Amino acid sequence: MSVSARLSSNKDGKTEGLGPAYLILGAVFSLLGSGNPVTRLRLFRRASSLFDSRLQTLRHNEHFLDKESLTRMQLLKQKYPTYAIYLAIFGSQAALSKIDSGQVVNSVMAKTSMAVSTKVMDNLSDEWETAEEAFRSTGYLMSALTDGMIRPEYEKVPTRWIDRAESSALEMASWAGHILGAMRDSAPFSYKTYVSDVKRWVEGQQSSFMHHQRPVSMQDYLAMILEKSTGNLWADPDLIVFESTLGCLDGALRKRALSIRAQADLLIKSCLLYDDVVDFYYDVEHDSVNALLLLAEEKGVAWNARDLARKPHSYLRLLYEKGIVDEVLALGDRLFVLALNAVRNISYEDALFDRRELEYACHLLRLFNLRKLVNRDRDLHALKVCLSVGGVRKTPEALLPADTYDLDGFLRSAQNKVEQLAHR
């Protein structure tokens, strides 16, 4: 879509995904969690106000594209910060259940800044940037997220709107860098771990932009795509706030906190598989790697790029009929169950973490990712998938035998990383 078409589009992003049904469901889920719903609402209002205030500051600097322009260009949607804040609160309240809410909001703001900035950057790279430009801009994220510094040519006023939009995304990322960087001395272990995770994520992103190496099998997909994901980043702000507030993080306490971090990584990996199912049409349109197509090729379900681009709906129906969609969903569910088991291994006597709220946060994130499946397919099967892991639906093990994929490798890897970091 051209720039002029974007600017004249009616899709202003203000209400998409934020209609009455979403608002009502959001309120209901807030009441169902084990945490205090009043505290949760206060956190949401405070974080929303703080983040919006920061977005408004973009208009005062000629280096940036302001909030309204980013929205008109469909690079930023109101639902991005709303969803990020909402989901961040559940996880942070559970992991920081004994920490003052004033500190919890720092973690929520850092997570939101990371999530929104990377989403804007993703939209830029998908629609407007070359691979070389995306490689370069992703590299700038490293210093923005860790040092709160954006690209070196910042002192020059950008002449292209794309550069100003990129600067806006980097500025948002720098907010997380400033929040977490302020705690680097009081949380040395957690901050060092966070910087390492950012570096790994940036390197993985850059590799995908420049090497153009695409997986040719599901095992390749697991190794190349899922292993490059860093769900750890979603838990790192909680870890930093936790260590900074307590003053230290060592021994058994460090290991318990790192186990929660590993659980977050497995959870995000499961969500990547769910995303491939719900974003199938988008991935086909943008020629993106998708687990459904890889598995279909492995199973001998023929397709060609031209027919797929013309009739993606028909092909998706075929993938349902051949059991391809259910297998990818079951693979996601297997990883989800691994994450859930990691939470359930936390002792009920552990007063520092709210185990019940962590479990609830896991289910909420899964439900959030699969909500689009119900919106798209609008049938009973999609609703069953969305609302259950086991129960009404067959268990993941029944749909996907344990030896189909080396998922235990993910668990072993996660446990090894916990042990290594715990003794660092």
C-alpha positions, 0 to 999 in steps of 0.5 A, a space after each residue: 500500500 502506498 504512503 498516500 493510501 495509508 494516510 487516507 485509509 479509514 483504518 486509524 487503529 484507534 478502535 481495532 481490537 478494542 471494541 465493547 466485547 474485548 473490553 468486557 472480556 478484559 474486565 472479566 478476566 481481570 476479576 477472575 485472577 487470584 491477584 487483587 483486581 483493584 490493584 490491577 486496575 490501578 496499575 493498568 490506569 497508571 501504566 497506560 497514562 504514563 506510556 501515553 504521556 511518553 508517546 505524546 512527547 514524540 510530537 515535540 521533537 522533529 527527529 520523530 514521527 508523532 503518535 498520530 502519524 505512526 497510527 495513520 501509517 498503520 505502524 502503531 495501533 492503540 491496541 499495541 500498548 493496551 494489550 502489552 500493558 494488560 498482559 504484562 500486569 498479570 505476569 508481573 503481579 504474579 512474579 512480583 507479588 510481594 513487591 511494592 506496586 510502584 516498582 511493579 509499574 516499572 517492570 510493566 512499563 519496560 515490557 510495554 516499551 519493548 513490545 510496542 517498539 519492536 512491533 513498530 519496527 517489525 511493521 516497518 521492516 515488513 512493509 517499507 524497509 529492505 533487508 539491509 535497512 532492517 538489519 541496520 535498524 535492528 542493530 540500533 535496538 541493542 543500544 536503545 534497549 540496554 543503554 537508552 541510546 538511539 542511533 548515532 546520527 540522531 543529531 541529524 534531522 532525518 529527511 525521510 519519513 521512514 527514518 523518523 518512524 524508525 527513530 520513534 521506535 528506537 525512542 520507545 525502546 530507549 524508555 525500557 533501556 532507561 528504566 532497567 538501566 537505572 537498576 543495573 547497579 542494584 541488580 547486577 546479575 539480572 541486568 547482565 542476563 537481560 543484556 545477554 538476552 537482548 544481544 541474542 535476540 538482536 543477533 537472531 533477528 539480523 541473521 534472519 534478515 541477511 542470511 535468507 536461510 529458510 527452514 526446510 523441515 519442522 525440525 529446522 523450524 524448531 532449531 532456527 525459529 523457536 530457538 532464536 525466540 527469546 521469551 526470556 526478555 518478557 521475564 527479564 524486567 521482573 527479574 531486574 526489579 525483583 533483585 533490585 528490590 531485595 538487594 540480592 539474588 543468589 542461591 536457591 532464590 536465584 534458581 527459583 527466579 530463573 525457573 520462572 524466566 525459563 517458563 516464560 521462554 517456553 510459553 513464548 515459543 508455544 505462542 509462536 506456533 499458535 501465531 503461525 496458525 492464526 496469522 496464516 493469511 498474513 504470512 502467505 501474503 508476505 511470503 513469511 516462514 510458516 509452520 503449516 506450510 513446512 509441515 504440509 510439505 513434509 506430509 506430501 500435501 502439495 501446494 504452489 506459491 501462485 495458487 496459494 497466493 490466489 486462494 489461501 482460504 481454500 488451502 487452509 481448509 485443505 490443511 484442516 482436512 489433512 490434520 496439519 493445523 491440529 498437529 501444529 496447534 498440538 505442538 504449541 500445546 505441548 510447549 505450553 504444557 511444558 511451561 505450565 509444568 515449570 510453574 506447577 513445580 514452584 512450591 505452594 510454600 514459596 511466599 515470594 511468587 504467586 503460583 496460582 496467578 502465574 498459572 492464570 497468566 499462562 492460560 490468559 496469554 494462550 487465550 489471547 493468542 488464539 482469540 484470532 482463531 475464533 474470530 477468523 474461523 467462527 466455528 465450534 472447533 476453533 472455540 474448543 481449541 481456544 478454551 482448552 488444553 485437554 478436557 473438551 479437546 483431545 490432549 496434546 499427547 493424543 494429537 501429537 505422540 511424544 517422539 514426533 519432535 524433540 521437545 524434550 530438547 527444549 526442556 533440557 536446554 531450559 533446565 541447563 540454562 537455569 543451572 548454568 546461570 544459577 551458579 554464575 
